[in-house]
Amino acid sequence: MTATSTTWTMRPCPIVISPSASTAQGSYRWASDSNITGAVTAANATYPRKDILYIQVSDSSSGDGSGALSAPVLYLAGTPGADPQAPDLPVRSFLVATITVPQVGGGSPTVVRNPATFVAAGGIQPVSGTTEQAALTPYEGLRIDRTDLDLMVRYNGTRWVGGRAAITLDPLYVARGAGTAAPRVCQNSDGDVIMEGVLQRASGTLTMLANNPYPIGTIPEGYRPAEERGMLVQTSTGMGGWGRIRIDPGTGVISFETPVAFTGLAAASAVIWLDSFTWTTP
């Protein structure tokens, strides 16, 4: 779908439309194998405008009261304004796209395609983000493809399983940066979690006793392991080169222990790697 200051163009595509104009009306399969074009209303001299492109289904045989048998692609210009709103979608219609037309001299029109997608019953549904996901009516076993995260997510009957979340670091620590990942957890749709990222002391110096647990961060709910996990991690040379972390399944707190005590280690030299550790969530 594209638009210039004078013409809109809808490229070949298939669409499933559910007008729901009568109790006897189901869904309609609609398709075009060539470009469809139309005129764009001239820009307003002062204000921008939002227009819509839509397909309106008229099927009098189903009792929708339209008196017609057609499904044309139609264009409707909105009202110019300082904060323009798209016009209401007419009855029995499917929104194809919204066209924002700037005021005269404001540049070229921009197009936002309707992100709605359709899949076969039980199929994996593409979802563009959290707003679209929240609007779903989930059922146990529903799987969606979060296109913004490039991750599969599944509803387990109680909550959504899958996604990415930041590890909340203790105030003494920050993400290391310098080309390394910020500490986070990634979960697939089966509930398997991988932890990754690098952290370091935020400022000043760091002193630790040997074999004494120190909190370094918290894993958010939904990503915590089913039982306590202990792992060996890489550390900077000044911290001994390695250490142990434990994850509390209830609180999500990550505790770190060093096998060798050290004193007054500069912040930039107090580094802990959390890469490639996995577990399964409850």
Contacts in CASP RR format, 6 or more apart in sequence:
PFRMAT RR
TARGET T0000
AUTHOR 0000-0000-0000
METHOD contacts of the structure
MODEL  1
MTATSTTWTMRPCPIVISPSASTAQGSYRWASDSNITGAVTAANATYPRK
DILYIQVSDSSSGDGSGALSAPVLYLAGTPGADPQAPDLPVRSFLVATIT
VPQVGGGSPTVVRNPATFVAAGGIQPVSGTTEQAALTPYEGLRIDRTDLD
LMVRYNGTRWVGGRAAITLDPLYVARGAGTAAPRVCQNSDGDVIMEGVLQ
RASGTLTMLANNPYPIGTIPEGYRPAEERGMLVQTSTGMGGWGRIRIDPG
TGVISFETPVAFTGLAAASAVIWLDSFTWTTP
1 8 0 8 1.000
1 9 0 8 1.000
1 10 0 8 1.000
1 11 0 8 1.000
1 53 0 8 1.000
1 96 0 8 1.000
1 97 0 8 1.000
1 111 0 8 1.000
1 113 0 8 1.000
2 8 0 8 1.000
2 9 0 8 1.000
2 11 0 8 1.000
2 111 0 8 1.000
3 9 0 8 1.000
3 40 0 8 1.000
3 99 0 8 1.000
3 101 0 8 1.000
3 108 0 8 1.000
3 109 0 8 1.000
3 110 0 8 1.000
3 111 0 8 1.000
4 40 0 8 1.000
4 108 0 8 1.000
4 109 0 8 1.000
5 40 0 8 1.000
5 42 0 8 1.000
5 43 0 8 1.000
5 101 0 8 1.000
5 107 0 8 1.000
5 108 0 8 1.000
5 109 0 8 1.000
6 39 0 8 1.000
6 40 0 8 1.000
7 37 0 8 1.000
7 38 0 8 1.000
7 39 0 8 1.000
7 40 0 8 1.000
8 37 0 8 1.000
8 38 0 8 1.000
8 39 0 8 1.000
8 40 0 8 1.000
8 53 0 8 1.000
8 75 0 8 1.000
8 99 0 8 1.000
8 111 0 8 1.000
9 35 0 8 1.000
9 36 0 8 1.000
9 37 0 8 1.000
9 38 0 8 1.000
10 32 0 8 1.000
10 35 0 8 1.000
10 36 0 8 1.000
10 37 0 8 1.000
10 53 0 8 1.000
10 73 0 8 1.000
10 96 0 8 1.000
10 97 0 8 1.000
11 35 0 8 1.000
12 31 0 8 1.000
12 32 0 8 1.000
12 33 0 8 1.000
12 34 0 8 1.000
12 35 0 8 1.000
13 31 0 8 1.000
13 32 0 8 1.000
14 29 0 8 1.000
14 30 0 8 1.000
14 31 0 8 1.000
15 29 0 8 1.000
15 30 0 8 1.000
15 31 0 8 1.000
15 55 0 8 1.000
15 94 0 8 1.000
15 96 0 8 1.000
16 27 0 8 1.000
16 28 0 8 1.000
16 29 0 8 1.000
16 30 0 8 1.000
16 118 0 8 1.000
17 27 0 8 1.000
17 28 0 8 1.000
17 30 0 8 1.000
17 55 0 8 1.000
17 57 0 8 1.000
17 71 0 8 1.000
17 94 0 8 1.000
18 26 0 8 1.000
18 27 0 8 1.000
18 28 0 8 1.000
19 25 0 8 1.000
19 26 0 8 1.000
19 28 0 8 1.000
19 57 0 8 1.000
19 59 0 8 1.000
19 64 0 8 1.000
19 91 0 8 1.000
19 92 0 8 1.000
19 93 0 8 1.000
20 26 0 8 1.000
21 57 0 8 1.000
21 59 0 8 1.000
21 62 0 8 1.000
21 63 0 8 1.000
21 64 0 8 1.000
21 65 0 8 1.000
21 66 0 8 1.000
21 91 0 8 1.000
21 92 0 8 1.000
22 62 0 8 1.000
22 63 0 8 1.000
22 64 0 8 1.000
22 65 0 8 1.000
24 62 0 8 1.000
24 63 0 8 1.000
25 59 0 8 1.000
25 62 0 8 1.000
25 63 0 8 1.000
25 64 0 8 1.000
26 62 0 8 1.000
28 57 0 8 1.000
28 59 0 8 1.000
28 71 0 8 1.000
30 55 0 8 1.000
30 57 0 8 1.000
30 71 0 8 1.000
30 94 0 8 1.000
32 73 0 8 1.000
36 73 0 8 1.000
38 75 0 8 1.000
39 75 0 8 1.000
40 51 0 8 1.000
40 75 0 8 1.000
40 99 0 8 1.000
40 101 0 8 1.000
40 109 0 8 1.000
41 49 0 8 1.000
41 51 0 8 1.000
41 77 0 8 1.000
41 101 0 8 1.000
43 49 0 8 1.000
43 101 0 8 1.000
43 102 0 8 1.000
43 103 0 8 1.000
43 104 0 8 1.000
43 105 0 8 1.000
43 106 0 8 1.000
44 80 0 8 1.000
44 81 0 8 1.000
44 101 0 8 1.000
44 103 0 8 1.000
44 104 0 8 1.000
45 103 0 8 1.000
45 104 0 8 1.000
46 80 0 8 1.000
46 81 0 8 1.000
46 103 0 8 1.000
47 80 0 8 1.000
47 81 0 8 1.000
47 82 0 8 1.000
47 84 0 8 1.000
47 103 0 8 1.000
48 80 0 8 1.000
48 81 0 8 1.000
48 84 0 8 1.000
48 100 0 8 1.000
48 101 0 8 1.000
48 102 0 8 1.000
48 103 0 8 1.000
48 106 0 8 1.000
49 77 0 8 1.000
49 78 0 8 1.000
49 79 0 8 1.000
49 80 0 8 1.000
49 81 0 8 1.000
49 84 0 8 1.000
49 100 0 8 1.000
49 101 0 8 1.000
50 78 0 8 1.000
50 84 0 8 1.000
50 85 0 8 1.000
50 86 0 8 1.000
50 87 0 8 1.000
50 98 0 8 1.000
50 99 0 8 1.000
50 100 0 8 1.000
50 101 0 8 1.000
51 75 0 8 1.000
51 76 0 8 1.000
51 77 0 8 1.000
51 78 0 8 1.000
51 86 0 8 1.000
51 87 0 8 1.000
51 98 0 8 1.000
51 99 0 8 1.000
51 100 0 8 1.000
51 101 0 8 1.000
52 75 0 8 1.000
52 76 0 8 1.000
52 78 0 8 1.000
52 86 0 8 1.000
52 87 0 8 1.000
52 89 0 8 1.000
52 95 0 8 1.000
52 96 0 8 1.000
52 97 0 8 1.000
52 98 0 8 1.000
52 99 0 8 1.000
53 73 0 8 1.000
53 74 0 8 1.000
53 75 0 8 1.000
53 95 0 8 1.000
53 96 0 8 1.000
53 97 0 8 1.000
53 98 0 8 1.000
53 99 0 8 1.000
54 73 0 8 1.000
54 74 0 8 1.000
54 76 0 8 1.000
54 89 0 8 1.000
54 90 0 8 1.000
54 93 0 8 1.000
54 94 0 8 1.000
54 95 0 8 1.000
54 96 0 8 1.000
55 71 0 8 1.000
55 72 0 8 1.000
55 73 0 8 1.000
55 74 0 8 1.000
55 93 0 8 1.000
55 94 0 8 1.000
55 96 0 8 1.000
56 70 0 8 1.000
56 71 0 8 1.000
56 72 0 8 1.000
56 74 0 8 1.000
56 90 0 8 1.000
56 91 0 8 1.000
56 92 0 8 1.000
56 93 0 8 1.000
57 64 0 8 1.000
57 70 0 8 1.000
57 71 0 8 1.000
57 92 0 8 1.000
57 93 0 8 1.000
57 94 0 8 1.000
58 64 0 8 1.000
58 66 0 8 1.000
58 67 0 8 1.000
58 68 0 8 1.000
58 69 0 8 1.000
58 70 0 8 1.000
58 71 0 8 1.000
58 92 0 8 1.000
59 66 0 8 1.000
59 68 0 8 1.000
59 69 0 8 1.000
60 66 0 8 1.000
60 67 0 8 1.000
60 68 0 8 1.000
60 69 0 8 1.000
61 69 0 8 1.000
64 92 0 8 1.000
66 92 0 8 1.000
73 96 0 8 1.000
74 90 0 8 1.000
74 93 0 8 1.000
76 87 0 8 1.000
76 90 0 8 1.000
77 87 0 8 1.000
77 101 0 8 1.000
78 84 0 8 1.000
78 85 0 8 1.000
78 86 0 8 1.000
78 87 0 8 1.000
79 85 0 8 1.000
79 87 0 8 1.000
80 103 0 8 1.000
84 100 0 8 1.000
86 98 0 8 1.000
89 95 0 8 1.000
94 114 0 8 1.000
95 114 0 8 1.000
95 116 0 8 1.000
96 113 0 8 1.000
96 114 0 8 1.000
97 111 0 8 1.000
97 112 0 8 1.000
97 113 0 8 1.000
97 114 0 8 1.000
98 111 0 8 1.000
98 112 0 8 1.000
98 114 0 8 1.000
99 109 0 8 1.000
99 110 0 8 1.000
99 111 0 8 1.000
100 109 0 8 1.000
100 110 0 8 1.000
100 111 0 8 1.000
100 112 0 8 1.000
101 109 0 8 1.000
102 108 0 8 1.000
102 109 0 8 1.000
115 128 0 8 1.000
115 132 0 8 1.000
117 125 0 8 1.000
117 126 0 8 1.000
119 125 0 8 1.000
119 126 0 8 1.000
122 142 0 8 1.000
123 143 0 8 1.000
124 143 0 8 1.000
124 144 0 8 1.000
124 145 0 8 1.000
124 152 0 8 1.000
125 136 0 8 1.000
125 142 0 8 1.000
125 143 0 8 1.000
125 144 0 8 1.000
125 145 0 8 1.000
126 144 0 8 1.000
126 145 0 8 1.000
126 147 0 8 1.000
127 133 0 8 1.000
127 136 0 8 1.000
127 144 0 8 1.000
127 145 0 8 1.000
127 146 0 8 1.000
127 147 0 8 1.000
127 153 0 8 1.000
128 147 0 8 1.000
128 148 0 8 1.000
129 146 0 8 1.000
129 147 0 8 1.000
129 148 0 8 1.000
129 149 0 8 1.000
133 144 0 8 1.000
133 146 0 8 1.000
133 153 0 8 1.000
133 160 0 8 1.000
136 142 0 8 1.000
136 144 0 8 1.000
138 155 0 8 1.000
138 157 0 8 1.000
138 160 0 8 1.000
139 155 0 8 1.000
139 157 0 8 1.000
140 155 0 8 1.000
140 156 0 8 1.000
140 157 0 8 1.000
141 154 0 8 1.000
141 155 0 8 1.000
141 156 0 8 1.000
141 157 0 8 1.000
142 154 0 8 1.000
142 155 0 8 1.000
143 152 0 8 1.000
143 153 0 8 1.000
143 154 0 8 1.000
143 155 0 8 1.000
143 189 0 8 1.000
144 152 0 8 1.000
144 153 0 8 1.000
144 154 0 8 1.000
145 151 0 8 1.000
145 152 0 8 1.000
145 153 0 8 1.000
146 152 0 8 1.000
146 153 0 8 1.000
146 163 0 8 1.000
149 163 0 8 1.000
149 164 0 8 1.000
151 162 0 8 1.000
151 163 0 8 1.000
151 164 0 8 1.000
151 186 0 8 1.000
151 188 0 8 1.000
151 189 0 8 1.000
152 162 0 8 1.000
152 188 0 8 1.000
152 189 0 8 1.000
153 160 0 8 1.000
153 161 0 8 1.000
153 162 0 8 1.000
153 163 0 8 1.000
153 189 0 8 1.000
154 160 0 8 1.000
154 161 0 8 1.000
154 162 0 8 1.000
154 189 0 8 1.000
154 190 0 8 1.000
155 161 0 8 1.000
159 222 0 8 1.000
161 187 0 8 1.000
161 189 0 8 1.000
161 190 0 8 1.000
161 191 0 8 1.000
161 281 0 8 1.000
162 187 0 8 1.000
162 188 0 8 1.000
162 189 0 8 1.000
162 191 0 8 1.000
163 186 0 8 1.000
163 187 0 8 1.000
164 184 0 8 1.000
164 185 0 8 1.000
164 186 0 8 1.000
164 187 0 8 1.000
165 184 0 8 1.000
165 185 0 8 1.000
165 187 0 8 1.000
165 219 0 8 1.000
165 220 0 8 1.000
165 223 0 8 1.000
166 182 0 8 1.000
166 183 0 8 1.000
166 184 0 8 1.000
166 220 0 8 1.000
167 183 0 8 1.000
167 184 0 8 1.000
167 185 0 8 1.000
167 195 0 8 1.000
167 217 0 8 1.000
167 218 0 8 1.000
167 219 0 8 1.000
167 220 0 8 1.000
167 254 0 8 1.000
167 274 0 8 1.000
168 217 0 8 1.000
168 218 0 8 1.000
168 220 0 8 1.000
169 175 0 8 1.000
169 183 0 8 1.000
169 199 0 8 1.000
169 216 0 8 1.000
169 217 0 8 1.000
170 215 0 8 1.000
170 216 0 8 1.000
170 217 0 8 1.000
171 202 0 8 1.000
172 201 0 8 1.000
172 202 0 8 1.000
172 206 0 8 1.000
172 216 0 8 1.000
173 199 0 8 1.000
173 200 0 8 1.000
173 201 0 8 1.000
173 202 0 8 1.000
173 216 0 8 1.000
173 217 0 8 1.000
174 199 0 8 1.000
174 200 0 8 1.000
174 201 0 8 1.000
174 202 0 8 1.000
175 182 0 8 1.000
175 183 0 8 1.000
175 197 0 8 1.000
175 198 0 8 1.000
175 199 0 8 1.000
176 197 0 8 1.000
176 198 0 8 1.000
176 199 0 8 1.000
176 200 0 8 1.000
176 271 0 8 1.000
177 198 0 8 1.000
180 197 0 8 1.000
180 198 0 8 1.000
181 196 0 8 1.000
181 197 0 8 1.000
181 198 0 8 1.000
181 275 0 8 1.000
182 197 0 8 1.000
183 195 0 8 1.000
183 196 0 8 1.000
183 197 0 8 1.000
183 198 0 8 1.000
183 199 0 8 1.000
183 217 0 8 1.000
183 274 0 8 1.000
184 195 0 8 1.000
184 196 0 8 1.000
184 197 0 8 1.000
185 193 0 8 1.000
185 194 0 8 1.000
185 195 0 8 1.000
185 196 0 8 1.000
185 219 0 8 1.000
185 220 0 8 1.000
185 223 0 8 1.000
186 193 0 8 1.000
186 194 0 8 1.000
186 196 0 8 1.000
187 193 0 8 1.000
187 194 0 8 1.000
187 222 0 8 1.000
187 223 0 8 1.000
187 281 0 8 1.000
191 280 0 8 1.000
191 281 0 8 1.000
192 278 0 8 1.000
192 279 0 8 1.000
192 280 0 8 1.000
192 281 0 8 1.000
193 223 0 8 1.000
193 225 0 8 1.000
193 278 0 8 1.000
193 279 0 8 1.000
193 280 0 8 1.000
193 281 0 8 1.000
194 276 0 8 1.000
194 277 0 8 1.000
194 278 0 8 1.000
195 219 0 8 1.000
195 274 0 8 1.000
195 275 0 8 1.000
195 276 0 8 1.000
195 277 0 8 1.000
195 278 0 8 1.000
196 274 0 8 1.000
196 275 0 8 1.000
196 276 0 8 1.000
197 273 0 8 1.000
197 274 0 8 1.000
197 275 0 8 1.000
198 271 0 8 1.000
198 272 0 8 1.000
198 273 0 8 1.000
198 274 0 8 1.000
198 275 0 8 1.000
199 216 0 8 1.000
199 271 0 8 1.000
199 272 0 8 1.000
199 274 0 8 1.000
200 236 0 8 1.000
200 267 0 8 1.000
200 268 0 8 1.000
200 270 0 8 1.000
200 271 0 8 1.000
200 272 0 8 1.000
201 265 0 8 1.000
201 266 0 8 1.000
201 267 0 8 1.000
201 268 0 8 1.000
201 270 0 8 1.000
202 267 0 8 1.000
203 267 0 8 1.000
204 266 0 8 1.000
204 267 0 8 1.000
205 264 0 8 1.000
205 265 0 8 1.000
205 266 0 8 1.000
205 267 0 8 1.000
205 270 0 8 1.000
206 239 0 8 1.000
206 262 0 8 1.000
206 264 0 8 1.000
206 265 0 8 1.000
206 267 0 8 1.000
206 270 0 8 1.000
207 262 0 8 1.000
207 263 0 8 1.000
207 264 0 8 1.000
207 265 0 8 1.000
208 214 0 8 1.000
208 239 0 8 1.000
208 258 0 8 1.000
208 261 0 8 1.000
208 262 0 8 1.000
209 261 0 8 1.000
210 257 0 8 1.000
210 258 0 8 1.000
210 259 0 8 1.000
210 260 0 8 1.000
210 261 0 8 1.000
211 257 0 8 1.000
211 258 0 8 1.000
211 259 0 8 1.000
212 257 0 8 1.000
213 246 0 8 1.000
213 255 0 8 1.000
213 256 0 8 1.000
213 257 0 8 1.000
214 255 0 8 1.000
214 256 0 8 1.000
214 257 0 8 1.000
215 253 0 8 1.000
215 254 0 8 1.000
215 255 0 8 1.000
215 256 0 8 1.000
216 245 0 8 1.000
216 254 0 8 1.000
216 255 0 8 1.000
216 256 0 8 1.000
216 272 0 8 1.000
217 253 0 8 1.000
217 254 0 8 1.000
218 251 0 8 1.000
218 252 0 8 1.000
218 253 0 8 1.000
218 254 0 8 1.000
219 247 0 8 1.000
219 252 0 8 1.000
219 254 0 8 1.000
222 281 0 8 1.000
223 281 0 8 1.000
224 247 0 8 1.000
224 248 0 8 1.000
224 249 0 8 1.000
224 250 0 8 1.000
224 252 0 8 1.000
224 281 0 8 1.000
225 247 0 8 1.000
225 249 0 8 1.000
225 279 0 8 1.000
225 280 0 8 1.000
225 281 0 8 1.000
226 249 0 8 1.000
226 279 0 8 1.000
226 280 0 8 1.000
226 281 0 8 1.000
226 282 0 8 1.000
227 249 0 8 1.000
228 246 0 8 1.000
228 247 0 8 1.000
228 248 0 8 1.000
228 249 0 8 1.000
229 246 0 8 1.000
229 247 0 8 1.000
229 249 0 8 1.000
229 277 0 8 1.000
229 279 0 8 1.000
230 244 0 8 1.000
230 245 0 8 1.000
230 246 0 8 1.000
230 247 0 8 1.000
231 244 0 8 1.000
231 245 0 8 1.000
231 246 0 8 1.000
231 247 0 8 1.000
231 277 0 8 1.000
232 242 0 8 1.000
232 243 0 8 1.000
232 244 0 8 1.000
233 242 0 8 1.000
233 243 0 8 1.000
233 244 0 8 1.000
233 245 0 8 1.000
233 256 0 8 1.000
233 272 0 8 1.000
233 273 0 8 1.000
233 274 0 8 1.000
233 277 0 8 1.000
234 241 0 8 1.000
234 242 0 8 1.000
234 272 0 8 1.000
234 273 0 8 1.000
234 275 0 8 1.000
235 241 0 8 1.000
235 242 0 8 1.000
235 243 0 8 1.000
235 258 0 8 1.000
235 271 0 8 1.000
235 272 0 8 1.000
235 273 0 8 1.000
236 269 0 8 1.000
236 270 0 8 1.000
236 271 0 8 1.000
236 272 0 8 1.000
237 269 0 8 1.000
238 262 0 8 1.000
238 265 0 8 1.000
238 269 0 8 1.000
238 270 0 8 1.000
239 258 0 8 1.000
239 260 0 8 1.000
239 262 0 8 1.000
239 265 0 8 1.000
239 269 0 8 1.000
239 270 0 8 1.000
239 271 0 8 1.000
239 272 0 8 1.000
240 258 0 8 1.000
240 259 0 8 1.000
240 260 0 8 1.000
240 262 0 8 1.000
242 259 0 8 1.000
243 256 0 8 1.000
243 257 0 8 1.000
243 258 0 8 1.000
243 259 0 8 1.000
244 256 0 8 1.000
244 257 0 8 1.000
244 259 0 8 1.000
245 254 0 8 1.000
245 255 0 8 1.000
245 256 0 8 1.000
245 257 0 8 1.000
245 272 0 8 1.000
245 274 0 8 1.000
246 254 0 8 1.000
246 255 0 8 1.000
246 257 0 8 1.000
247 253 0 8 1.000
247 254 0 8 1.000
247 255 0 8 1.000
247 279 0 8 1.000
248 255 0 8 1.000
249 282 0 8 1.000
254 274 0 8 1.000
256 272 0 8 1.000
END
